[in-house]
């Protein structure tokens, strides 16, 4: 994504709602060029437009979270895509980094099957013929567009894969990776039972906070892919916990 559109996302992350003419003036481009940029960002589901304004989508839903630190997340997703080979079946939990991972696989026309509890991810790559998507059933959470509840566990029992890709809301040295939603955390645990290895995709800033619900991945082999800005303290905590750290440059 060009640097100008990255800057648009940064501005909207800070202000949430900005007049199109003001954006064009601040970035030194014509309103015609600005409208083209905003059309592309809207097509990607990152923003919405209303009555001469560009508006960041709500951070309560996955589209809004995609726009926040978009380029960092995309680099993380690209590094994660290197772990997937043609012909693989992988599990992918909901989350913005996870959605961008599947988008990377789709853009590269990788021949993969994605088992996911995210209706958003299933829709995000619906036009890509090379990626087959299996959507796990469950209770539908509207904002996050994700399936949760006991049916997720029942559906996941039909699979065993090498990799589960999952997001996180934070990390604690005491509890490990966390989530802020009990039912989403349980969905991760249920899917992790049917994967050989869990790969957590997250920006480094998540290591400075934690959610309220431990993911409790037990003795699963865990790798985290993050950006290079992860602190030395977090690096040491991950090493003590036996978590492999991969930094996406």
N, C-alpha and C positions, 0 to 999 in steps of 0.2 A: 504494500500500500504506500503511495507517495507520501513524502514528508508533510506536504500541505494538509492532506486529509488526516494524518496523525495529529497535527496541530489542532485541527478542528475538533477532534475527539478530546484532546486535552482541555481545550477551552470549554467544551460542553460538560466535561466531567467536573470542572470547577464551578460553572455557572448554571448548568442544567438547561437553560433556555436563553437563546440569543437570537436577535434579529438578523436576518440573512444579509441585509445591507451593511450592518455593523461588522459581521464576520468578513465580508468582502473587503471592507475598508481596512480592517485590522491586518488582514493577510495580504493586502496589496494586489488584489485581483478584481476582475470585473464581476458584476452580479451574475452574468451569464455563466462564467467559469465556476463561480461559487455554487450556483444551482446544479451544475453538472456533478460537482463533487458531492453535494448533498444527496442527489439522486442515487449515486453509487452507494453511499453510506446507508441510505434508506433501503436500497435493494439488498444489502448485506444484513439488514435487520438491526443495525446498530443505533439508528436514530429514527425520529419521525419528524415530519414537517407539518406545520399548521399556520395558516394565515400570515405568511411572511416571516415565520420564525423557524429555527431549527431547535429541536427538543431532544434531550437525551432520554432514552427509554428508562423506565423505573429500575432502580438497582434491586428491587424486589423480584425482578424476573430475569431470566437468563440473557435476554437481549441487552438489557442495561448493563449487566455484568461483563458482557463481551467487550463493550466499549472501554471499560476501565483497564488501563495498562494493556491495550490491545496488542501492541508490538511485542511486549515482553511475553504475553501469553502465546502469541503466534510462534515465537522462537522456541518456547517450551514445547509447543505442539509439534513443531518440526523435528525436534530432537527425539520426542517420543515416537514419532512415525518411523524413525530408523529401527526401532525394535520390532516392527511388524513386517513380516514377509508375505509375499504373494501366496495365496492359498490359506492363510491363517484365519482362524476364528478367534476373536477377542471379545471380552466383555468390556463395556464402557459405561461407567456410571455418569449421572448428569453432572453438569458443571461447565463453566465457560471454557477452560483449558481443554476439557474433554471434547467439547463440541468442535473446537478448532482443530484438535487432533483428527477427528473423523473428517473434517473438511479438507485437511491436508491429504489424507488418504484418498479422498474422492478426487481432489484436483490432480493428483498424480496417477489417477486411474488404476489404483491398486486393486487387485482381485482379492478382496477380503470379505469376511462375514462379521458383522458387528451385532453382538447381542447386548441390548441396552434397555434400561428402564426409563429412558428419556424420550418422551414423545417429541420434544424439540429437536433432538439429534436426528431422530428418524425422519422428521420433516426437512431438516436442514440439508440432507443429502439425497432427498427423494428423487432428484433429477439425474443422479449419477448412476449409470448402469452397472459399473464395476463393483460397487459396494452393495452387498446384500444386507439388509437390516432385519433383525428379529427383535420385535418389541415385546418385552416382558409385561404381563398383565398386572393389574393392581388398582389401588385407589389413586385417582388422578388429582395431583396438586396443581391448581390452575396457574399460579404465578410462576412456579419453577418448571411447569410442564413435565412433571416427572411422576412415575408410578411408584407407589409405596404400599406397605402392608403385607400381610401373610401370603398373598397370591404371588408376590415377587419371589419369595422363597420357594414356593411350590413350582413356579415356572423355571427358576434357576436350576432346580434339581435335575433337569433334563440335559444339562451341559457340564462339561469339564474342559477348561481351557488353560493355556499356559499363562495368559496375562489378563489381569483386570486393571483397567485404568480408572482412577478415581480422583475426585477433587477433595479439598478440605477447606474448612473455615479458619483453621489455626493449628497451633502445635503447642503442647505443654511437655516439659521434661518429665513431669509426673505421670501423665496419662497418654502421651503420644499424640497422634493426629486426632483432631476433633471436628465436630459438626455442630451447627446451631439448631438442628431439627432432629428430634428423636427418631422419627419415622424414616427420614433419609439416611441417618446413621445406621439404622437397622438394615435398610436395603443394601448398603455397602457391605455390612457383615455377612448378609445372606449370600450376596454374589461372591464375596471373597472365599467362602467355603468351597466354591466350585472353580477356583483358579489356583494354579501352582504358585503364582507370584503376583503381588500387588504393586502397581506403579502409581505413585501419587504425583499429580501434576499441580503445581502451585507457584505463585509469585513469592519471592523471598520475604516480602512484608508480612506474610501470614505467620512467620515465625516470631513476630513481636506481639501476637495476640492469640487467644484461643477461644473456641466455642464452648458450649456448655455440655456437650454430649461426646464422650470418648468414642472413637471408632472401634476401639478394642479389637484389633486385628490378630491378637493372640501370637502364635509362633509363626505366622506367615512370613515368608521372605518378602521384604519391603524395599523398594527403591523409590527415591523421591527425585523428580526432575524439576529444577527451579532455575531462576536467573542467577548470574554471578554475584549479585549483591548480598547474598546470604551472609550473615554475621559469623565471626569466628566462634562466638558462643553457641550459635545454633549448629554450626558444623561439629563442634565438640559433643554437643548433646546427641546429635544423630549418630555419631561414631560410637558413643557409649551404648546407645540403644540398638546397635547392630544394623542400622539403616544405611543402605548404600546411597550416596549423594552424587547426583549428576548435575552439572551446571551447563545450561544451554547458552552458548556464546552468541 
